[in-house]
Amino acid sequence: MINNLEYVEYVVLDENKEIERFGHCQRAVLESQAIGNQTVVEVPSGTLKLVYAVDEYPLNLAPLKKQKREEIKTARDNSILEGIDIDGVGVFDADPISQSKLSNAALAGLLAEREEVPFSANWILKDNSVAQLNLEQLTTVILTGSQFINQIYTDAYTLQTQLNACETIKDILDLDI
């Protein structure tokens, strides 16, 4: 006899029998609406969807992993868009174009230093305030930004590796993004 309080993984299929969403819930919830090994649920549009307990439905995890990969990429990109917070100065944009502009400003600062010409750059921060930076501060922003972005990509790569190792829907759902 199966324990109705146990949690099972489930899939919701659309009208084309493609996986629409997935998750896990108590087996009793699925069995309360079951017709054979499938559960019929009505969604707000009035259409019926088929929900299967995964142990009763042959499941290809590839579409689910693809969806989770997109979530990882979105989280990675959103983390970069949050910007680089430099103590005592503010938050700098961290997108590739901003990073390129910072590098160009640092190059200008190095050339000015070589020519023994005073250098400072007025930089518009993420909140649109202006920070006046010398070469040392600009270098700090670039190095901190590089470490910041590298950590974000390392974290995303770690999640991708964990996702590749997932063998069940629960494994996929348990990934903390």
CORKA-V931600 format. One record per residue. N is the residue number from 1. PSI is psi in whole degrees, -180 to 180 (NA if undefined). Layout:
n: {N	N}
psi: {PSI	PSI}
This chain:
n: {1	2	3	4	5	6	7	8	9	10	11	12	13	14	15	16	17	18	19	20	21	22	23	24	25	26	27	28	29	30	31	32	33	34	35	36	37	38	39	40	41	42	43	44	45	46	47	48	49	50	51	52	53	54	55	56	57	58	59	60	61	62	63	64	65	66	67	68	69	70	71	72	73	74	75	76	77	78	79	80	81	82	83	84	85	86	87	88	89	90	91	92	93	94	95	96	97	98	99	100	101	102	103	104	105	106	107	108	109	110	111	112	113	114	115	116	117	118	119	120	121	122	123	124	125	126	127	128	129	130	131	132	133	134	135	136	137	138	139	140	141	142	143	144	145	146	147	148	149	150	151	152	153	154	155	156	157	158	159	160	161	162	163	164	165	166	167	168	169	170	171	172	173	174	175	176	177}
psi: {138	137	117	-13	-10	152	139	155	147	162	146	125	142	-174	-20	10	28	148	122	-43	173	166	-161	147	179	140	-35	-35	-44	-44	-24	-22	20	144	102	-133	7	151	135	127	147	131	166	-30	-8	-4	159	141	149	132	128	139	133	-33	-7	9	125	120	132	115	-11	-48	-35	-41	-37	-44	-44	-37	-42	-38	-39	-45	-42	-44	-42	-50	-40	-36	-41	-41	-19	-26	175	119	116	117	133	-5	-57	-167	125	144	145	7	163	-38	-43	-40	-40	-42	-40	-43	-42	-40	-40	-40	-43	-39	-41	-40	-41	-41	-43	-36	5	42	135	145	137	155	131	122	131	120	173	-36	11	9	167	134	133	122	139	179	-40	-43	-40	-41	-41	-44	-45	-46	-42	-41	-41	-44	-40	-51	-40	-41	-40	-45	-35	-44	-43	-40	-41	-45	-41	-42	-44	-40	-42	-30	-10	137	-8	164	-41	-43	-44	-46	-31	-9	126	106	NA}
